């Protein structure tokens, strides 16, 4: 039991959030990207993207869940790893298994929110919005 606790680095549990929509705007690029959210808490999220997110610097996220809308949230890439190529059979297995990564192509990216960043507009409101979103996801 002690070993299990020692390996967990998160202070706040992540909430599965496949219905949370995310758009990613990288400074200096015209277009936005999107990804499939795996889980979320007020400190960050993990998602599957077609392309890896930039390792250096920050980017801006827009999160939407039901009537909760957070725009301009500063994030940084915490980790990113390729999922590999998936066959049609493994994609079908993934759909039935409930595992969001199994059978996927692309990259699994861990994003850490930076509401205290100098690039963040209205950091106090962003923190309140993230906490409200977390509570809304917990209620479901």
TAQUIHU-V903384 format. One record per residue. PSI is psi in whole degrees, 0 to 359 (* if undefined). Layout:
psi->PSI
psi->PSI
This chain:
psi->317
psi->321
psi->318
psi->317
psi->325
psi->332
psi->342
psi->119
psi->345
psi->137
psi->330
psi->128
psi->144
psi->145
psi->128
psi->132
psi->57
psi->341
psi->357
psi->127
psi->143
psi->137
psi->142
psi->125
psi->117
psi->126
psi->136
psi->354
psi->145
psi->322
psi->164
psi->153
psi->167
psi->170
psi->173
psi->116
psi->134
psi->306
psi->167
psi->147
psi->178
psi->352
psi->341
psi->185
psi->164
psi->145
psi->164
psi->126
psi->155
psi->322
psi->149
psi->148
psi->158
psi->137
psi->322
psi->144
psi->187
psi->171
psi->171
psi->137
psi->147
psi->123
psi->139
psi->129
psi->115
psi->243
psi->6
psi->127
psi->119
psi->121
psi->143
psi->23
psi->125
psi->132
psi->158
psi->154
psi->126
psi->319
psi->159
psi->130
psi->144
psi->145
psi->346
psi->176
psi->143
psi->138
psi->166
psi->323
psi->319
psi->330
psi->321
psi->319
psi->318
psi->320
psi->324
psi->340
psi->335
psi->358
psi->117
psi->339
psi->330
psi->126
psi->6
psi->153
psi->156
psi->215
psi->138
psi->121
psi->135
psi->124
psi->131
psi->130
psi->145
psi->68
psi->342
psi->3
psi->152
psi->345
psi->351
psi->126
psi->135
psi->64
psi->327
psi->318
psi->320
psi->316
psi->318
psi->318
psi->320
psi->319
psi->319
psi->320
psi->318
psi->315
psi->322
psi->318
psi->326
psi->329
psi->336
psi->*
